[in-house]
Amino acid sequence: MDFSYNNSRRKFLKKTVLASSVVLGIPSIISASLIPIFKENKKEIDNMVFLFQGDSITDGNRGRNLDPNHIMGHGYAFSIASRLGADFPEKNLTFYNRGISGHKITDIAQRWQTDTIDLKPNVLSILVGVNDCNSVIDKIDPVPVEKYEDVFYTLLSQAQKHFPEILIVICEPFILPVGRVKDNWEEWHSDIIKRQEVAKRLAKKFDAVFVELQSVFNNACKKAPADYWIWDGIHPTVAGHELITREWLYQVSKKLDI
């Protein structure tokens, strides 16, 4: 395939391998030959179904009908689907966005059968936690961290039971000190870090790809203010969604041949 995006990605991988060879003392001609081995350890993506699950960050104001112009919303799920779809048109890929604004892990559980299992995903990407955090802070139908972990674990177990070969992608919930989050930062921060630990722990249990996003946004704040990336402390801007897209593709490319 001769798409510039794929070429640049492969050039980046080659440079990374060659740079590592210098540190490890491996001759570059040998280390360069390892690249095909890395490729062989990855899954081919032919006919794969990609499902994005979560809350408003995933929802992205997506359409609720079959209009292909709006069906993926306007967030990171759209960006990932648009890139993979354009780069691999011959792979017959299918993309679903089932994020729903305001949903907590307990809400997702109520629609897990229809919005996840019935769609038979090969790749299940889930980003959830900020509304669970907010529910505890606002004391409205709260989902404490322990319940968050229990329900999350149950849902992932069900997915893996139905689809033993599924690739699970767990995106780390994140916040930045902007708006009402900044006004009550200590409470927000102390809760969200516990849910981040849960997400990382579950990723390890299920041999899932873990997309660490808090550090991505923290590092981005060295280049521009927090509200440039997340306008209200919770919801990313266009630039913020691009950060998620890049990190998602980078981490998932370690498992899939993309």
HELIX and SHEET records of a PDB file:
HELIX    1   1 SER A    4  LEU A   24  1                                  21    
HELIX    2   2 SER A   28  ALA A   32  1                                   5    
HELIX    3   3 ILE A   35  GLU A   40  1                                   6    
HELIX    4   4 SER A   56  ASP A   59  1                                   4    
HELIX    5   5 TYR A   76  ASP A   87  1                                  12    
HELIX    6   6 PRO A   89  LYS A   91  5                                   3    
HELIX    7   7 ILE A  105  GLN A  110  1                                   6    
HELIX    8   8 TRP A  112  ASP A  115  1                                   4    
HELIX    9   9 ILE A  117  LEU A  119  5                                   3    
HELIX   10  10 VAL A  130  ASP A  138  1                                   9    
HELIX   11  11 VAL A  145  HIS A  162  1                                  18    
HELIX   12  12 GLY A  179  ASP A  183  1                                   5    
HELIX   13  13 TRP A  185  LYS A  205  1                                  21    
HELIX   14  14 GLN A  214  ALA A  220  1                                   7    
HELIX   15  15 ALA A  226  TRP A  229  1                                   4    
HELIX   16  16 VAL A  238  VAL A  252  1                                  15    
SHEET    1   A 5 THR A  94  ASN A  97  0                                        
SHEET    2   A 5 VAL A  49  GLY A  54  1                                        
SHEET    3   A 5 VAL A 123  LEU A 127  1                                        
SHEET    4   A 5 LEU A 167  CYS A 171  1                                        
SHEET    5   A 5 VAL A 209  VAL A 211  1                                        
END                                                                             
